[in-house]
Amino acid sequence: MNHIHRYREEIALFIENLQLHTNPKELYEPVEYILKLGGKRLRPVLTLFSAEIFGSTSQKALSAAIAVEMFHNFSLIHDDIMDDAPLRRGKQTVHEKWNINTGILSGDAMLILAYQYFEHYEPHVFRELAKLFSKTALEVCEGQQWDINFEKRNDVSIEEYIQMIEYKTAVLVGAAFEMGAIVAQTTEANKKAIYDYGKYLGIAFQLQDDYLDVFGDVATFGKQVGGDILENKKTYLFLKSLQNATPPQRAALERWFAITDNSPEKVKAVTQLYQETGVVADSVQLIESFTQKALDILEGLTIKEEYKEELKQFSLALMNRTV
């Protein structure tokens, strides 16, 4: 994956040399902190790749890519506050390292900084990028609210859950791809196709994230393993386990998810129930299904074969990742 490796280096170099305002330092230090924690930096890489796929350059798309990364990290700061998460990328979350008020305000600043990066483009490109960005940002907020609502509901369907992760996670992956296509000023058909490719890939990505939250290794995953169980998240694993469960298994699951218990015992018990109800295989199958939907769109794109092959390998690598 030579292109993707190069894009990661471009993003990393830009962030390493990022010069934000120095005062008040309490506002900007947390911004630099979370940006420089590293992580996969998946979304900005996709923006750079998409721009080159459709005939532009990664350098021309760099500002749009940084806007995507700024927004993504803004959402992570606020998500971590809402989830009371202690770890992000293996390090303290912003609200743990500083405090909740700092996390809220620094996150807000990142959202504004994200929009400022679009100012580097000519007016018609700026308008198109900003329109897509605003739509996506609102959808991400809607997805987050659904996620919160689901914690208090006992009738969440698998279809509702898939819609929630489409909005909360997948639309930003699709938008990252489309922003590169917008910078390249390719056809409307290409913009839609690459967006849909990213959307399906994003759904598969989140399903894999949910899987790793339970069955991953904290040393490689970089987040608290079992966090979704402790937060009583109605993930696909939970919903499918309820479908597959015997009456005693269902009662046990519902009992665990009716209480707030931060003990390792809860994580162990629910994980065992997931294994007993066969949802490990079901989850893997669903991840493969959405990855294949993305690959089907990829096959229909008229782009260089080297790009198509690299995107295919990238898609498969995401499906099999451990981090």
C-alpha positions as CSV (number, residue, x, y, z in Angstrom):
1,M,0.0,0.0,0.0
2,N,2.6,2.5,-1.2
3,H,0.1,5.4,-1.8
4,I,-1.6,5.0,1.6
5,H,1.8,4.9,3.4
6,R,2.8,8.1,1.7
7,Y,-0.5,9.8,2.6
8,R,0.0,8.9,6.2
9,E,3.4,10.5,6.2
10,E,2.0,13.7,4.6
11,I,-0.7,13.9,7.3
12,A,1.7,13.1,10.1
13,L,4.2,15.7,8.9
14,F,1.5,18.4,8.6
15,I,0.2,17.7,12.1
16,E,3.7,17.5,13.6
17,N,4.4,21.0,12.2
18,L,1.0,22.4,13.1
19,Q,1.2,25.8,14.6
20,L,-1.9,26.8,16.5
21,H,-2.4,29.9,18.6
22,T,-0.4,29.9,21.8
23,N,-2.9,31.7,23.9
24,P,-4.9,30.8,25.8
25,K,-2.8,27.6,26.0
26,E,-5.5,25.8,28.0
27,L,-7.6,25.9,24.8
28,Y,-5.1,24.9,22.2
29,E,-2.8,22.4,24.1
30,P,-5.6,19.8,24.3
31,V,-6.2,20.2,20.5
32,E,-2.5,19.5,19.7
33,Y,-2.5,16.7,22.3
34,I,-5.3,14.7,20.7
35,L,-4.1,15.4,17.1
36,K,-0.6,14.2,18.0
37,L,-1.7,11.1,19.7
38,G,-1.5,9.5,16.3
39,G,-4.1,6.8,15.6
40,K,-4.9,5.4,12.2
41,R,-5.7,8.8,10.6
42,L,-7.8,6.8,8.3
43,R,-10.2,9.6,7.1
44,P,-7.7,12.2,6.0
45,V,-5.7,9.5,4.2
46,L,-8.9,8.6,2.2
47,T,-9.4,12.3,1.2
48,L,-5.8,12.4,-0.2
49,F,-6.2,9.1,-2.0
50,S,-9.5,10.0,-3.5
51,A,-8.1,13.3,-4.9
52,E,-5.3,11.4,-6.7
53,I,-7.6,8.6,-7.9
54,F,-9.7,11.2,-9.8
55,G,-6.7,13.1,-11.2
56,S,-5.7,15.8,-8.7
57,T,-2.8,15.7,-6.2
58,S,-2.6,14.9,-2.5
59,Q,-1.1,18.3,-1.8
60,K,-4.1,20.1,-3.2
61,A,-6.4,18.0,-1.0
62,L,-4.4,18.4,2.2
63,S,-6.4,21.2,3.6
64,A,-9.7,19.2,3.1
65,A,-8.0,16.2,4.7
66,I,-6.9,18.1,7.8
67,A,-10.5,19.5,8.1
68,V,-11.8,15.9,8.2
69,E,-9.2,15.0,10.8
70,M,-10.0,18.0,12.9
71,F,-13.7,17.2,12.9
72,H,-13.1,13.6,13.7
73,N,-11.0,14.4,16.7
74,F,-13.5,17.0,17.9
75,S,-16.1,14.3,17.9
76,L,-13.8,11.9,19.8
77,I,-13.2,14.5,22.6
78,H,-17.0,14.9,23.0
79,D,-17.8,11.2,22.7
80,D,-15.2,10.4,25.3
81,I,-16.8,12.9,27.7
82,M,-20.3,11.4,27.1
83,D,-18.9,7.8,27.5
84,D,-16.7,8.8,30.5
85,A,-13.9,6.9,28.6
86,P,-10.5,6.9,30.3
87,L,-8.4,5.9,27.3
88,R,-8.1,7.1,23.7
89,R,-5.3,5.6,21.6
90,G,-3.8,4.0,24.7
91,K,-3.4,7.4,26.4
92,Q,-5.5,9.6,28.8
93,T,-8.6,11.1,27.2
94,V,-8.6,14.9,27.0
95,H,-11.2,15.3,29.8
96,E,-9.2,13.0,32.1
97,K,-5.9,14.8,31.4
98,W,-7.4,18.2,31.8
99,N,-11.1,18.4,32.8
100,I,-14.6,18.2,31.3
101,N,-15.0,21.9,30.6
102,T,-11.7,22.1,28.8
103,G,-12.7,19.1,26.7
104,I,-15.9,20.7,25.7
105,L,-14.4,24.0,24.8
106,S,-11.3,22.6,23.0
107,G,-13.6,20.3,21.0
108,D,-15.7,23.3,20.0
109,A,-12.6,25.1,18.8
110,M,-11.6,22.1,16.7
111,L,-14.9,22.2,14.9
112,I,-14.3,25.9,14.0
113,L,-10.7,25.2,12.9
114,A,-12.0,22.4,10.6
115,Y,-14.2,24.9,8.7
116,Q,-11.3,27.3,8.4
117,Y,-9.3,24.8,6.3
118,F,-11.9,25.0,3.5
119,E,-11.0,28.7,3.1
120,H,-7.9,27.6,1.2
121,Y,-10.0,26.6,-1.8
122,E,-11.6,28.7,-4.6
123,P,-15.2,29.7,-3.9
124,H,-17.1,27.0,-5.9
125,V,-15.0,24.2,-4.3
126,F,-15.3,25.9,-0.9
127,R,-19.1,25.9,-1.2
128,E,-19.3,22.3,-2.2
129,L,-17.0,21.1,0.5
130,A,-18.7,23.2,3.2
131,K,-22.2,21.9,2.1
132,L,-21.1,18.3,2.3
133,F,-19.3,18.9,5.6
134,S,-22.3,20.6,7.2
135,K,-24.6,17.8,6.1
136,T,-22.1,15.2,7.4
137,A,-21.5,16.9,10.7
138,L,-25.2,17.1,11.5
139,E,-25.7,13.4,10.6
140,V,-22.8,12.5,13.0
141,C,-24.6,14.4,15.7
142,E,-27.9,12.6,14.9
143,G,-26.1,9.3,15.0
144,Q,-24.6,10.1,18.4
145,Q,-28.0,11.1,19.8
146,W,-29.5,7.8,18.5
147,D,-26.7,6.0,20.3
148,I,-27.5,7.7,23.5
149,N,-31.2,7.1,23.1
150,F,-30.6,3.4,22.5
151,E,-29.0,3.0,26.0
152,K,-32.5,3.7,27.5
153,R,-34.5,1.6,25.1
154,N,-35.1,-2.2,25.3
155,D,-36.7,-2.5,21.8
156,V,-33.8,-1.4,19.5
157,S,-33.7,-3.4,16.3
158,I,-30.6,-4.4,14.3
159,E,-31.8,-2.3,11.4
160,E,-32.0,0.8,13.7
161,Y,-28.5,0.0,15.0
162,I,-27.1,-0.2,11.5
163,Q,-28.7,3.1,10.6
164,M,-27.2,4.6,13.8
165,I,-23.6,3.6,13.0
166,E,-24.1,4.7,9.4
167,Y,-24.8,8.2,10.6
168,K,-22.4,8.2,13.6
169,T,-19.4,6.7,11.8
170,A,-19.9,5.7,8.2
171,V,-21.1,9.0,6.7
172,L,-17.8,10.7,7.7
173,V,-15.8,7.9,5.9
174,G,-18.0,8.5,2.8
175,A,-17.5,12.2,3.1
176,A,-13.8,11.9,3.4
177,F,-13.7,10.1,0.1
178,E,-16.1,12.5,-1.6
179,M,-14.1,15.6,-0.4
180,G,-11.1,14.3,-2.3
181,A,-13.3,13.8,-5.3
182,I,-14.7,17.4,-4.9
183,V,-11.2,18.8,-4.8
184,A,-10.4,16.8,-8.0
185,Q,-13.6,18.2,-9.6
186,T,-14.6,14.8,-11.0
187,T,-18.1,13.9,-12.2
188,E,-21.2,13.7,-10.0
189,A,-21.4,10.0,-10.7
190,N,-17.9,9.5,-9.4
191,K,-18.5,11.6,-6.3
192,K,-21.6,9.5,-5.4
193,A,-19.9,6.2,-6.1
194,I,-16.9,6.9,-4.0
195,Y,-19.1,8.3,-1.2
196,D,-21.2,5.1,-1.2
197,Y,-18.0,3.0,-1.3
198,G,-16.8,4.8,1.8
199,K,-20.1,4.6,3.5
200,Y,-20.3,0.8,3.3
201,L,-16.7,0.5,4.3
202,G,-17.4,2.8,7.3
203,I,-20.3,0.5,8.4
204,A,-18.0,-2.5,8.2
205,F,-15.3,-0.5,10.1
206,Q,-17.7,0.3,13.0
207,L,-18.9,-3.3,13.2
208,Q,-15.3,-4.4,13.5
209,D,-14.7,-1.7,16.1
210,D,-17.6,-3.0,18.1
211,Y,-16.2,-6.5,17.8
212,L,-12.7,-5.5,18.9
213,D,-14.2,-3.6,21.9
214,V,-15.2,-6.9,23.3
215,F,-12.7,-9.3,21.8
216,G,-9.7,-7.1,21.2
217,D,-6.4,-6.7,23.1
218,V,-6.2,-3.4,25.0
219,A,-2.4,-3.3,24.2
220,T,-3.1,-3.1,20.5
221,F,-6.7,-1.8,20.4
222,G,-5.8,1.3,22.3
223,K,-9.1,1.7,24.1
224,Q,-10.7,0.1,27.2
225,V,-11.8,-3.4,26.2
226,G,-15.3,-4.1,27.3
227,G,-16.2,-0.4,27.4
228,D,-19.4,-0.9,25.3
229,I,-20.6,-3.6,27.8
230,L,-19.9,-1.4,30.8
231,E,-21.8,1.4,29.1
232,N,-24.7,-0.9,28.2
233,K,-24.3,-0.1,24.5
234,K,-26.9,-1.8,22.3
235,T,-24.3,-3.0,19.7
236,Y,-24.9,-5.6,17.0
237,L,-23.2,-8.2,19.3
238,F,-25.8,-7.5,22.0
239,L,-28.8,-7.3,19.7
240,K,-27.9,-10.4,17.7
241,S,-27.1,-12.3,21.0
242,L,-30.7,-11.5,22.2
243,Q,-32.0,-12.9,18.9
244,N,-30.0,-16.1,19.2
245,A,-30.3,-16.6,23.0
246,T,-32.3,-19.2,24.8
247,P,-34.7,-17.8,27.4
248,P,-32.2,-18.2,30.3
249,Q,-29.4,-16.6,28.2
250,R,-31.7,-13.8,27.3
251,A,-32.7,-13.2,30.9
252,A,-29.0,-13.1,31.9
253,L,-28.2,-10.6,29.2
254,E,-31.1,-8.4,30.1
255,R,-30.2,-8.5,33.7
256,W,-26.6,-7.5,33.1
257,F,-27.7,-4.6,30.8
258,A,-30.3,-3.4,33.3
259,I,-27.6,-2.4,35.8
260,T,-24.6,-0.1,35.8
261,D,-21.8,-2.3,37.0
262,N,-18.2,-1.3,36.2
263,S,-16.7,-4.6,37.4
264,P,-14.6,-7.0,35.3
265,E,-17.2,-9.6,36.2
266,K,-19.8,-8.0,34.0
267,V,-17.5,-7.8,31.0
268,K,-16.5,-11.5,31.5
269,A,-20.1,-12.7,31.9
270,V,-21.5,-10.8,28.9
271,T,-18.5,-11.8,26.7
272,Q,-19.2,-15.4,27.6
273,L,-22.9,-15.0,26.7
274,Y,-21.9,-13.5,23.3
275,Q,-19.7,-16.6,22.7
276,E,-22.4,-19.0,23.8
277,T,-25.0,-17.5,21.5
278,G,-22.8,-17.7,18.4
279,V,-22.6,-14.0,17.6
280,V,-18.9,-14.0,17.0
281,A,-19.5,-15.8,13.6
282,D,-22.6,-13.7,12.9
283,S,-20.6,-10.5,13.5
284,V,-17.7,-11.6,11.2
285,Q,-20.2,-12.5,8.5
286,L,-21.9,-9.1,8.6
287,I,-18.6,-7.3,8.5
288,E,-17.7,-9.3,5.4
289,S,-21.1,-8.5,3.8
290,F,-20.7,-4.7,4.1
291,T,-17.1,-4.9,2.9
292,Q,-18.3,-6.8,-0.1
293,K,-20.9,-4.1,-0.9
294,A,-18.0,-1.6,-0.9
295,L,-15.9,-3.8,-3.1
296,D,-18.8,-4.2,-5.6
297,I,-19.0,-0.4,-6.0
298,L,-15.2,-0.3,-6.4
299,E,-15.3,-2.7,-9.3
300,G,-17.7,-0.4,-11.1
301,L,-15.4,2.6,-10.9
302,T,-13.4,3.6,-14.0
303,I,-10.0,4.3,-12.4
304,K,-6.5,3.0,-12.8
305,E,-6.1,-0.6,-11.9
306,E,-3.3,0.1,-9.4
307,Y,-5.6,2.4,-7.4
308,K,-8.4,-0.1,-7.6
309,E,-6.2,-2.9,-6.3
310,E,-4.8,-0.8,-3.5
311,L,-8.3,0.2,-2.4
312,K,-9.3,-3.5,-2.5
313,Q,-6.4,-4.5,-0.3
314,F,-7.1,-1.6,2.0
315,S,-10.7,-2.7,2.4
316,L,-9.7,-6.2,3.2
317,A,-7.1,-5.0,5.7
318,L,-9.7,-3.0,7.5
319,M,-12.0,-6.0,7.7
320,N,-9.2,-8.1,9.3
321,R,-7.6,-5.4,11.6
322,T,-6.8,-5.8,15.3
323,V,-6.5,-2.1,16.1
